[in-house]
């Protein structure tokens, strides 16, 4: 029996007993591939989005990387600038995101923006250089709120960028060829994600003869869905995760994230009241050690701590939870990776607070109980599964599946997600595999969850997912 057969036998029973097709048809689908879509290369971006549109995705997830966009991010002293106004940031730092947002709209899909990771050092408590380019310790809530406000004001639908920053298919050439746009590295965000180093500074703009008239620059399209930070329950994106106590250790990251969330949400919601601001974006697993400060906080434990309740969901009213008020939000984002098992399998015994895809009903039940107790909003019980995939090569300690197995696993995951109560969105992480500089090491991982190989040739999953998305999602869903 193949690996897929052994792991996925339970899913066949679940799908046979699934609900009505009308429930499945409401599922939106999102793809993320910052390496391609934030490359700054118009032809590459358009080519990738043409494929995403043809496959049937309704949404495209992009990252507003605070560390890359902020001025003097490697300094422990905040520069003097209007952090709430995107026009006050260094020239060119928004260009790649602007290009991608415009292109997603042009390809009839909805852009989504993650506001966050990582932070400039001046917005954290950690020493400069201690985390390379990944500053993330005790992120300052006020500074994060300023950046979030800058992002949402820029993509509110009425912001007109400076003419020199505008790009078009006809004018998206590099500064080296004499265009007015700065040259941007095409290495993409994954260099930062997987250890490739900080993006080089944009090259100086080449002076060109004055045009007879200023080009007409259209306002940037509106973005209607945002996520506040990414995976705050793991060390890669937020620290500290744990703090020492007399009884061992206690989660620290929920308190850090709660302060960020409660500071930022009211400000961005006031700017764009009709937009959806997702919270959480939790990773699917965590650490169960009794002591030590390693590993992340398991997602269900993180949620309880964030909502200031104990294991029995009784309110906690002391310490950081003193004066707690209902958490804001318009939906809960979650990354239900189940790398080591099939999509319908639940977490192993001894890991009760993990939430892989097979645990989605348990996750939704917790959120609805918290909403009923007014610890979170009812909207936060809606689930947006915004990251998922399976590796087709061995990555670190994670297993690999064959390409046909990947197609079946991800296909079944989409079908299963469409039947879970409360799930509004399912995801595919990467259009194309990532081959980063440095090889397969602990600091630089080749990411092979894509629908295509690094050279753009398709894997079996591309065809399978195309068929599934066209059957599950109406043509106008989410658009």
C-alpha positions as CSV (number, residue, x, y, z in Angstrom):
1,X,0.0,0.0,0.0
2,X,1.4,3.4,-0.9
3,X,2.1,6.1,1.6
4,X,-0.9,8.1,0.3
5,X,-3.2,5.1,0.6
6,X,-2.2,4.4,4.2
7,X,-2.5,8.0,5.3
8,X,-5.6,9.0,3.4
9,X,-7.9,6.1,3.9
10,X,-9.9,7.9,6.6
11,X,-10.5,10.9,4.4
12,X,-12.5,8.8,1.9
13,X,-15.0,8.1,4.7
14,X,-15.2,11.7,5.7
15,X,-15.7,12.9,2.2
16,X,-18.4,10.3,1.5
17,X,-20.3,11.7,4.6
18,X,-19.6,15.3,3.8
19,X,-22.2,18.1,3.6
20,X,-24.1,19.6,0.7
21,X,-22.2,20.9,-2.4
22,X,-23.4,24.4,-1.7
23,X,-21.2,24.5,1.4
24,X,-18.2,23.6,-0.7
25,X,-18.9,26.2,-3.3
26,X,-18.5,29.0,-0.8
27,X,-14.8,28.2,-0.2
28,X,-12.3,30.8,-1.4
29,X,-8.8,29.8,-2.3
30,X,-5.5,31.6,-1.8
31,X,-2.0,31.2,-3.2
32,X,1.2,32.8,-1.8
33,X,4.5,33.0,-3.6
34,X,6.4,36.1,-2.5
35,X,9.6,34.9,-4.3
36,X,7.8,35.3,-7.6
37,X,5.3,38.1,-6.9
38,X,7.5,40.4,-5.0
39,X,10.5,40.1,-7.3
40,X,9.9,43.5,-8.9
41,X,10.0,41.9,-12.4
42,X,6.8,42.8,-14.3
43,X,7.0,40.0,-16.8
44,X,7.7,37.4,-14.0
45,X,4.8,38.7,-11.9
46,X,2.3,38.8,-14.8
47,X,3.4,35.3,-15.9
48,X,2.9,33.9,-12.4
49,X,-0.5,35.5,-11.9
50,X,-1.7,34.4,-15.3
51,X,-1.1,30.8,-14.1
52,X,-2.7,31.5,-10.7
53,X,-5.8,32.9,-12.5
54,X,-6.0,30.0,-14.8
55,X,-5.8,27.5,-12.0
56,X,-8.7,29.1,-10.3
57,X,-7.4,30.9,-7.2
58,X,-9.6,33.7,-5.9
59,X,-7.0,35.4,-3.7
60,X,-3.3,36.1,-3.7
61,X,-1.5,36.6,-0.4
62,X,1.4,39.1,-0.2
63,X,3.7,40.3,2.5
64,X,4.3,43.9,3.6
65,X,7.6,43.2,5.2
66,X,8.1,45.9,7.8
67,X,11.8,45.1,8.2
68,X,12.4,45.7,4.4
69,X,10.2,48.7,4.1
70,X,11.1,50.7,7.3
71,X,14.0,53.2,7.2
72,X,17.2,52.4,9.2
73,X,15.8,48.9,10.1
74,X,19.3,47.8,11.3
75,X,19.6,50.6,13.8
76,X,18.4,50.6,17.4
77,X,17.4,54.2,17.1
78,X,14.1,55.1,15.3
79,X,14.7,57.7,12.6
80,X,12.5,60.8,12.5
81,X,9.8,60.3,9.9
82,X,6.0,60.0,9.7
83,X,5.7,56.3,10.2
84,X,1.9,56.4,9.6
85,X,2.4,57.9,6.1
86,X,3.8,55.5,3.4
87,X,4.9,58.5,1.4
88,X,7.4,59.3,4.2
89,X,9.3,56.0,3.8
90,X,12.4,55.7,1.6
91,X,11.9,56.0,-2.1
92,X,11.2,52.8,-3.9
93,X,10.5,50.6,-0.8
94,X,6.9,50.1,-1.7
95,X,7.4,49.5,-5.4
96,X,7.4,45.7,-5.5
97,X,4.3,45.5,-3.4
98,X,2.5,48.2,-5.4
99,X,3.3,46.3,-8.6
100,X,2.0,43.0,-7.2
101,X,-1.2,44.5,-5.9
102,X,-2.0,46.2,-9.2
103,X,-1.1,43.0,-11.1
104,X,-3.3,40.8,-8.8
105,X,-6.3,43.1,-9.5
106,X,-5.5,43.1,-13.2
107,X,-5.7,39.3,-13.2
108,X,-9.1,39.4,-11.6
109,X,-8.1,38.1,-8.2
110,X,-8.2,39.7,-4.7
111,X,-5.0,40.7,-3.1
112,X,-4.4,40.0,0.6
113,X,-1.6,41.6,2.6
114,X,0.1,40.2,5.7
115,X,1.2,43.3,7.8
116,X,4.3,42.4,9.6
117,X,7.3,40.3,9.9
118,X,9.9,41.0,10.6
119,X,10.4,44.3,12.5
120,X,13.1,47.0,12.4
121,X,15.5,46.7,15.3
122,X,14.3,50.0,16.7
123,X,10.9,48.6,17.2
124,X,12.1,45.6,19.3
125,X,14.1,45.0,22.5
126,X,16.8,42.9,21.0
127,X,20.4,44.0,20.4
128,X,21.2,45.1,16.9
129,X,22.4,42.1,14.7
130,X,21.5,39.4,17.2
131,X,18.9,37.9,14.9
132,X,20.5,38.8,11.6
133,X,17.7,40.6,9.7
134,X,14.9,39.0,11.7
135,X,14.3,41.3,14.6
136,X,11.2,40.1,16.4
137,X,11.7,40.3,20.2
138,X,9.0,42.2,22.1
139,X,7.7,44.1,19.1
140,X,6.6,47.6,20.1
141,X,2.8,47.8,19.8
142,X,2.7,51.5,19.0
143,X,5.4,51.2,16.3
144,X,3.6,48.2,14.8
145,X,0.4,50.1,14.7
146,X,2.0,53.0,12.9
147,X,3.3,50.7,10.2
148,X,-0.1,48.9,9.9
149,X,-1.7,52.3,9.5
150,X,0.7,53.2,6.7
151,X,0.0,50.0,4.9
152,X,-3.8,50.3,5.1
153,X,-3.8,54.0,4.1
154,X,-1.7,53.2,1.1
155,X,-4.0,50.4,-0.1
156,X,-7.3,52.0,0.9
157,X,-8.2,52.5,-2.8
158,X,-7.5,56.3,-3.1
159,X,-3.8,56.6,-2.6
160,X,-1.8,57.9,-5.6
161,X,1.9,57.1,-5.4
162,X,4.5,59.5,-6.7
163,X,4.8,59.4,-10.5
164,X,8.4,58.2,-10.4
165,X,7.3,55.0,-8.6
166,X,4.7,54.0,-11.1
167,X,5.3,51.0,-13.2
168,X,3.7,49.7,-16.3
169,X,4.3,46.8,-18.7
170,X,5.9,49.3,-21.1
171,X,8.2,50.9,-18.4
172,X,9.2,48.2,-16.0
173,X,12.8,48.2,-16.9
174,X,15.8,48.5,-14.6
175,X,17.7,51.6,-13.7
176,X,20.7,50.2,-15.5
177,X,18.8,50.6,-18.8
178,X,18.0,54.2,-18.1
179,X,14.4,54.0,-16.7
180,X,13.1,56.1,-13.9
181,X,12.4,53.1,-11.6
182,X,15.1,51.9,-9.2
183,X,16.6,48.5,-9.9
184,X,15.1,45.9,-7.6
185,X,16.6,42.5,-6.7
186,X,14.7,39.6,-8.1
187,X,15.9,37.2,-5.3
188,X,12.6,37.9,-3.5
189,X,11.5,37.7,0.1
190,X,12.5,34.1,0.4
191,X,16.2,35.1,0.8
192,X,15.1,36.8,4.0
193,X,12.8,33.9,5.0
194,X,15.4,31.2,4.5
195,X,18.7,32.8,5.2
196,X,19.8,34.4,2.0
197,X,20.6,37.8,3.5
198,X,19.1,41.3,3.4
199,X,17.9,42.7,0.1
200,X,20.5,45.0,-1.4
201,X,19.6,48.7,-1.3
202,X,18.0,50.0,-4.5
203,X,20.5,51.3,-7.0
204,X,20.5,55.1,-7.5
205,X,17.9,56.3,-10.0
206,X,19.4,57.2,-13.4
207,X,18.7,60.7,-14.5
208,X,16.5,60.8,-17.6
209,X,15.4,63.7,-19.8
210,X,12.3,65.5,-18.5
211,X,9.1,64.2,-20.1
212,X,6.9,66.6,-21.9
213,X,4.2,65.9,-19.4
214,X,3.9,64.1,-16.1
215,X,2.6,60.5,-16.5
216,X,-0.9,59.9,-15.2
217,X,-0.7,57.6,-12.2
218,X,-3.8,55.8,-11.2
219,X,-4.6,55.3,-7.5
220,X,-3.5,52.0,-6.1
221,X,-6.3,49.4,-6.0
222,X,-8.1,48.7,-2.7
223,X,-7.0,45.8,-0.6
224,X,-9.9,44.3,1.3
225,X,-8.2,41.6,3.4
226,X,-5.3,41.9,5.7
227,X,-3.6,39.7,8.3
228,X,-2.0,41.2,11.4
229,X,1.4,39.5,11.7
230,X,2.3,35.9,10.9
231,X,2.7,32.8,13.0
232,X,3.1,34.6,16.4
233,X,3.2,31.3,18.2
234,X,6.6,30.2,16.8
235,X,10.1,31.6,17.5
236,X,10.8,32.3,13.8
237,X,8.4,35.2,13.8
238,X,7.9,36.4,17.4
239,X,9.9,36.2,20.6
240,X,10.0,35.5,23.5
241,X,7.7,32.5,23.2
242,X,8.1,31.4,26.8
243,X,9.1,32.9,30.1
244,X,10.5,31.2,33.2
245,X,8.4,30.8,36.3
246,X,8.8,29.0,39.6
247,X,6.7,26.2,38.3
248,X,8.6,25.8,35.0
249,X,7.6,28.0,32.1
250,X,4.7,30.0,30.9
251,X,3.7,31.2,27.4
252,X,4.9,34.7,26.7
253,X,4.1,35.3,23.1
254,X,0.3,35.5,23.5
255,X,0.8,38.6,25.7
256,X,3.2,40.2,23.2
257,X,0.8,39.5,20.4
258,X,-2.3,40.7,22.4
259,X,-0.7,44.1,22.9
260,X,0.2,44.3,19.2
261,X,-3.3,43.3,18.2
262,X,-5.3,45.5,20.5
263,X,-3.1,48.5,19.6
264,X,-3.2,48.0,15.8
265,X,-6.7,46.8,15.1
266,X,-8.7,49.8,16.2
267,X,-6.5,52.1,14.1
268,X,-6.7,50.1,10.9
269,X,-10.4,49.4,11.2
270,X,-11.1,53.1,11.6
271,X,-9.3,53.7,8.3
272,X,-10.9,50.8,6.4
273,X,-14.1,49.7,8.3
274,X,-15.3,47.4,5.5
275,X,-12.0,45.6,5.2
276,X,-11.4,42.1,6.8
277,X,-8.6,42.1,9.3
278,X,-7.6,38.5,10.1
279,X,-5.8,37.8,13.4
280,X,-3.8,34.8,14.5
281,X,-2.2,33.2,11.4
282,X,-1.1,30.6,13.9
283,X,1.3,27.7,13.1
284,X,-0.2,24.2,13.5
285,X,2.2,22.8,16.1
286,X,4.2,23.8,19.2
287,X,6.5,22.5,22.0
288,X,5.3,20.4,24.9
289,X,8.4,20.5,27.1
290,X,7.8,21.1,30.8
291,X,10.8,23.4,31.1
292,X,13.2,25.3,28.8
293,X,12.4,28.2,26.5
294,X,12.7,26.4,23.2
295,X,10.0,25.9,20.6
296,X,6.7,27.6,20.0
297,X,3.5,27.6,21.9
298,X,0.9,25.0,20.6
299,X,-1.8,26.9,18.8
300,X,-4.8,26.0,21.0
301,X,-2.9,26.9,24.1
302,X,-1.8,30.1,22.4
303,X,-5.4,31.0,21.6
304,X,-6.5,30.3,25.2
305,X,-3.7,32.4,26.6
306,X,-4.4,35.2,24.1
307,X,-8.1,35.2,25.2
308,X,-7.1,35.1,28.8
309,X,-8.7,31.9,29.8
310,X,-7.4,28.7,31.5
311,X,-7.6,25.2,30.2
312,X,-11.2,25.0,31.3
313,X,-11.9,28.3,29.6
314,X,-12.4,30.1,32.8
315,X,-11.4,33.8,32.7
316,X,-7.9,34.8,34.0
317,X,-8.0,38.2,35.6
318,X,-4.5,38.8,36.9
319,X,-1.1,39.5,35.6
320,X,-1.1,40.5,31.9
321,X,-4.8,39.6,31.7
322,X,-5.8,42.2,34.3
323,X,-8.4,44.5,32.6
324,X,-8.8,42.1,29.6
325,X,-11.4,43.2,27.1
326,X,-12.8,41.2,24.2
327,X,-10.2,40.6,21.4
328,X,-11.0,42.3,18.2
329,X,-10.8,40.8,14.7
330,X,-12.7,39.8,11.6
331,X,-11.6,36.2,11.3
332,X,-9.0,33.7,12.5
333,X,-6.1,32.8,10.1
334,X,-4.4,29.5,10.6
335,X,-1.7,27.4,8.9
336,X,-2.8,23.8,9.4
337,X,0.3,22.1,8.0
338,X,0.2,18.3,8.5
339,X,3.5,17.5,7.0
340,X,3.9,14.1,8.7
341,X,0.5,12.7,8.0
342,X,-2.5,12.9,5.7
343,X,-5.0,15.8,5.8
344,X,-7.8,13.9,7.6
345,X,-5.5,12.6,10.4
346,X,-5.7,14.3,13.8
347,X,-2.8,15.2,16.0
348,X,-1.0,12.4,17.9
349,X,-1.7,11.5,21.5
350,X,0.2,13.7,23.8
351,X,-0.2,16.8,21.5
352,X,-3.7,17.9,22.5
353,X,-3.2,21.6,21.6
354,X,-1.8,21.2,18.1
355,X,-4.1,22.0,15.2
356,X,-3.2,20.3,12.0
357,X,-5.8,20.1,9.2
358,X,-7.5,17.1,10.7
359,X,-8.0,19.0,13.9
360,X,-9.9,21.8,12.3
361,X,-13.2,20.9,13.9
362,X,-11.5,21.1,17.3
363,X,-10.0,24.5,16.5
364,X,-13.4,25.8,15.3
365,X,-15.1,24.5,18.4
366,X,-12.6,26.3,20.7
367,X,-13.1,29.6,18.8
368,X,-16.9,29.3,18.9
369,X,-16.8,28.7,22.7
370,X,-14.6,31.7,23.2
371,X,-16.9,33.8,21.1
372,X,-19.9,32.6,23.1
373,X,-18.0,33.7,26.2
374,X,-17.2,37.1,24.6
375,X,-13.5,36.5,24.8
376,X,-13.2,37.0,21.0
377,X,-15.7,38.3,18.4
378,X,-18.0,36.0,16.6
379,X,-16.3,36.9,13.4
380,X,-13.1,35.5,14.8
381,X,-14.7,32.0,14.8
382,X,-14.6,32.1,11.0
383,X,-11.5,30.2,9.8
384,X,-9.2,31.2,7.0
385,X,-6.6,28.5,6.3
386,X,-4.1,30.7,4.7
387,X,-1.0,28.4,4.3
388,X,-0.8,24.7,3.5
389,X,1.3,22.3,1.4
390,X,3.5,19.1,1.2
391,X,7.2,18.8,0.4
392,X,8.3,16.8,-2.6
393,X,11.9,16.7,-1.3
394,X,13.2,16.1,2.2
395,X,13.3,19.4,4.0
396,X,15.0,19.4,7.4
397,X,13.3,16.8,9.6
398,X,10.1,16.8,7.5
399,X,9.4,13.9,5.3
400,X,9.0,14.1,1.5
401,X,6.1,12.7,-0.6
402,X,6.2,11.7,-4.2
403,X,4.8,14.2,-6.7
404,X,1.7,12.0,-7.4
405,X,1.2,11.7,-3.6
406,X,1.5,15.5,-3.2
407,X,-1.3,15.9,-5.8
408,X,-3.6,13.5,-3.9
409,X,-2.7,14.9,-0.5
410,X,-3.3,18.5,-1.4
411,X,-6.4,17.7,-3.5
412,X,-8.0,15.8,-0.6
413,X,-7.0,18.6,1.8
414,X,-8.9,21.2,-0.3
415,X,-12.0,18.9,-0.5
416,X,-11.9,18.2,3.2
417,X,-11.5,21.9,4.1
418,X,-14.5,22.7,2.0
419,X,-16.6,20.5,4.3
420,X,-15.4,21.7,7.7
421,X,-17.8,24.1,9.4
422,X,-16.6,27.6,9.7
423,X,-13.8,27.4,7.0
424,X,-14.0,30.3,4.6
425,X,-10.7,29.8,2.7
426,X,-8.1,27.2,1.9
427,X,-4.6,27.7,0.6
428,X,-1.7,26.5,-1.5
429,X,1.7,27.7,-0.4
430,X,3.9,28.4,-3.5
431,X,3.2,28.3,-7.2
432,X,6.8,27.4,-7.8
433,X,9.4,25.6,-5.7
434,X,12.2,27.8,-4.2
435,X,15.9,27.0,-4.6
436,X,17.7,29.4,-2.3
437,X,21.4,30.1,-2.1
438,X,23.3,28.0,0.3
439,X,21.7,24.7,-0.3
440,X,19.7,22.6,2.2
441,X,21.0,23.7,5.5
442,X,19.4,24.8,8.8
443,X,19.6,28.5,7.7
444,X,18.6,28.1,4.1
445,X,15.9,25.6,3.1
446,X,14.8,24.7,-0.4
447,X,11.0,24.9,-0.2
448,X,9.3,22.3,-2.5
449,X,5.6,22.6,-1.8
450,X,5.0,24.3,-5.2
451,X,2.7,23.4,-8.0
452,X,5.8,23.7,-10.3
453,X,9.5,22.9,-10.2
454,X,12.0,25.7,-9.9
455,X,12.2,25.8,-13.7
456,X,8.5,26.3,-14.1
457,X,7.6,22.8,-15.3
458,X,4.4,21.5,-13.7
459,X,4.0,18.9,-11.1
460,X,0.9,16.6,-11.2
461,X,-0.6,18.8,-8.5
462,X,-1.1,21.7,-10.9
463,X,-3.6,19.8,-13.0
464,X,-5.3,18.2,-10.0
465,X,-5.8,21.5,-8.2
466,X,-7.0,23.3,-11.3
467,X,-9.8,20.7,-11.6
468,X,-10.7,20.9,-7.9
469,X,-10.8,24.7,-7.8
470,X,-12.9,25.0,-10.9
471,X,-15.4,22.5,-9.4
472,X,-15.4,23.9,-5.9
473,X,-15.4,27.6,-6.5
474,X,-17.8,29.7,-8.6
475,X,-16.2,31.9,-11.2
476,X,-17.1,35.1,-9.4
477,X,-16.2,33.9,-5.9
478,X,-14.2,36.4,-3.9
479,X,-13.9,38.8,-6.9
